[in-house]
Structure formats: C-alpha cells, structure tokens
Amino acid sequence: MRKNALRFTLAAMLFALSFPAQAEQVKKVFRIGYLSNTDAVRDSARAEGLRLALRDLGYIEGQNIAIEYGYGEGKRDRFPELAAELARLKVDIIVAAGGDPLIRAAMNATKTIPIVMYGGGTGPIEAGLIKSLAHPGGNVTGLTNLRVELSGKRLELLKEAVGKLARVAVLYGAASQGRVLDVKEDFQVAARALKLTIQPWEVRATSDFDKVFSAIGKQRADGLYVLGSPLMNTKRKQISDFALKSRLPSIYSIREFVDVGGLMSYGQDQAESYRRVAYFVDRILKGTKPADLPVEQPMKFEFVINLQTEKQIGITIPPDVLARATKIIR
C-alpha cells in the first residue's frame, strides 16, 4: 500500500510539474495592426512584401501572428477612424504604411501601443512625430525617407538622361503637405542648381488630370516629374500613358510607374525597406521599447529604366546613366 501511495504521489507531482512546461510551449499569437493610406488592391505588393519579410524572421500569419488591416483608400478623413479601431482591438503593434497624416492619426489614437512608421511624407522631426532620429522618444519609431535629397537626385538623373532638358513639369497632389513643400521650396533650389525651369501642376482630384494634362502640353515641357502620393499612385497608368503619348521623358519615385510605361524611377529599395520594417516589428515584439530604437533612413536605392519607353519617345539615354541602373526593363 505504501509503495502504491508513493508511486501515486510521485506520478501526481510529475503530472503537475508538466503543466508549466506545456504552457511555455504554447506560443503567443501577436496581433499586428496594419494601417495603409491606400486600398487593399494597390497596397497588396507592400503588404505582401512585409508579410514575407516577417516570415523570414519566423512570424507567420495564421500561426503566431494575426494581422488586422485598415485601408484609408486615400481618404484622410478615414485615417483617425481606422487608427482608433486598431487601438480598440488592443493590437500589440501598429505599422503605419503611409505619410505624416496617417502616422499622426495613429499617434492620436494611442500613446501606448508601439507604432512603426513606414512610407512617405515630410521629415519626422520637422513634422513633430519624433524628437530625434537617434532618440525618437514616445511610442513611434521606424523608417523615414530622404525627401529633399531624393527630389534633387531625381531631377539630376532626368537631366543626365535627357541632354536638352530645360523645362520640367512637376505633377503633385495638393493633399500632401510634404509634396507641396517640395515644389514650393526644395525643388526650386535643386532646379536652379541644375539650370532648370520648374512648371508646377497641382492635382486635387481625379477629375483634374485631363485638364492638367492639356495645360502641360500647351506649356511645352521637356520632361515630367511625378511626386508620389495616394492620388498619383492610383492613376499611375493614366499618367504614364500621357507621358508616352506626349513623348515626355518622365521620372517617378516608385518603380510601379515604370512597370506600366514610365521612363525612369529612383527611390529607396522596397525589398530592403520591408526587411527593415520587419526588423522593427521583431525587436518590439521581443520587448524593446520604440523610444530605444533609432529611426532609420534608407541606405539602399533602386534605379529602374524602361528601354521600351526610351524607344517609343525617341530619346537615347547615355551609356553612363544606363550603367547605374539597378534594373532595366527591355
């Protein structure tokens, strides 16, 4: 009897001790809020790129992470509502994939949930989103861009590609404060240095495009520079078709324009950006505070040229410019 009692007691103890071990093996499912300034279809490449980058770090949707998606569809008035909904869901982290208004909406919705910013907009320090790159403070960190530097670089590349470039039509969305600032200030400085004349054209709604295209044609521009924004990205095929029909050499901030007929694009390497966003998500989910993660600027860039478009508009891009391209569409 004593032996049986001893065996029973020992078995009970081992059984009880097994529960903590089993509990430790149950992995937590983290909830990630994904806040986008555009719609699901146009954002699909960006969202998928982030999912793949997270998978490389061991985070698989449906297994150890669940992603709650919120799409602003280019409508600023929807941003606060979407951000507030993610906060109500008590997600573990919010990825704000868009510009300043989207990031600001997330910041207004929560002071405690970590926010990883990713996308365009003005400098985060100037916009009051963070205190400094090295010490962001608060609950926001992530990636910023080199808005001013890249704007000047694209103008420079367009001039190098088109020898007789003198007048550049600049197409931008009025809803983007960063883009308006680009055109009114930074572009003028870069243009003067390159001895170029800027012809700014503001678009407020999709119905404005035909009118603006007609006006650009009358002003006899030598090239077209398109500043990225949700509105512009939505109409990238229409814009690229206009540039082709008008035989205008064009440059853009993202390669999606070049994929549908634009001449050139220059901007941060998107695949690398996805990896860095995933890095921030990983560090935060493992316990690092956003305030302790320095904000990063892009270090890797992609320069894409469409040779089919070069042929159609009747120009010859110099060999030294072609040699710098990271991707050539033939």
Order of alpha helices (4+ residues) and beta strands (2+ residues): alpha-beta-alpha-beta-alpha-beta-alpha-beta-beta-alpha-beta-alpha-alpha-beta-alpha-beta-alpha-alpha-beta-alpha-beta-alpha-beta-alpha-alpha-beta
